[in-house]
Amino acid sequence: MAKIAFWITAGPTLQDKALANTVLAGRLKIHRNQDVQVYFFGPGVQLAGQTEGPMAEALKTLSDSSVPMGACPFNAEQYGVTATVTDKGIVMEPAGEALVRLIDEGYQIVGV
């Protein structure tokens, strides 16, 4: 089984790029039962904080499929989306800690 972590840094101006990979993460979990995680960093946290539209739907799919999602708490505070992001089931974890943890756990990091 593959272990893939999607590291989403693409923000609102690159929504299509981030959305494609977020949807892919969900499909890998749902259709292939792969071990995937998604982490939002930088402008990606701002995008994850959107409350409507395709990204919100993709995040709901990930949550419903029990895909672990994380985000940088400092970026969430910076963009003013902490409550919105945590309401979507995204766990706050500092980026450095998340990156080292994912690598230690054997995940391949896919940057978007």
N, C-alpha and C positions, 0 to 999 in steps of 0.2 A: 504494500500500500504506500502510495506517495504521501509525503508530508510537505504541504505547500502553505507558505504564509504570504499573503498579498499585502504589501506595504504601500498604502495609498497616500501619495503626497499631492496628487492632482486635485486642485480646488474647483470652485464654481466655473472658472473660465475654461477648464478642461473636463467638464462634467462627462462628456461622452467617453473619454478615455477611462476615467475612474469607474463609470457605470459598467462599461464592458467587462472590466476585470472583477467587479463586485458581483455581477450576474454570473460570470464564469465560476467564481468561488462557490456560489450557491448550486450551480448545476453539477459541479464536481462532487459536491456533498450529496445532493439528492439522487443523481443518476448513477454515480460510480462509487458512492460511499467512501470517498477519499477523506483523508485527515487534513482539513484546511482550517486556517485562521485568517482573520483580516485585521489589520492594524492601520489606523488613520493618524497621519502626522502632518504637521504644517497646515497648508491650505486644505488638505484632505479632511481635517477635523471640521473646518467651516462647512465643507460640502456635506459631511455626515450630519451636521446640525440642521440641515434643511428639513422642514416639516411636511413638505408636499412633493409630489412629482415622482419621477422614475427612481431617483436615488432612495427616497423614503420607502418605496415599494420593494426595492432590492434589499434594503436593510431589514425590512419585515420578513422577507423570505429567508434571509440568513438567520435571523432570530428564531423564526419558526422551525428552522432546520437544525437548531442547536449548534450553529457555527460560532465559535468564540470570536468576539470582536473586542478590540481595544482601541484606545485613543490616548494621545498625550494630554494630560491634565493641564499643562501649562498653555498649550495651544487652545484648548477648550475655553480656558479662562480668557485668553487673549481675544478670541473671537466672540466671546459672550454666549457660548452655546453649551455650557456644561450641563445644565438641566435637560435641555433638549436631547443631547447625545446620550446621557445616562438613561433617560426615559425609553430609549430604543434598545436597551440592553447592552450598550457598549460600556465596557469596564475601563476606568481610568488607570493607566499604568505609564510611568515615565518612559519615554522613548528608548533611552539607553538600556534600561532594565528589560524592556520588552524585546529589543533586538538581541541582546545577549541570551536571554531565556530561550527565544525561538531557535537560535543557532545551537545552543547547548542541547535542546530537545531534538535536534536533527532536522529542522525544517529547512527547505529550500526557500529563499526569500525572492519573491517576484516583485520588483519595484515598478510602481506606476505613477 
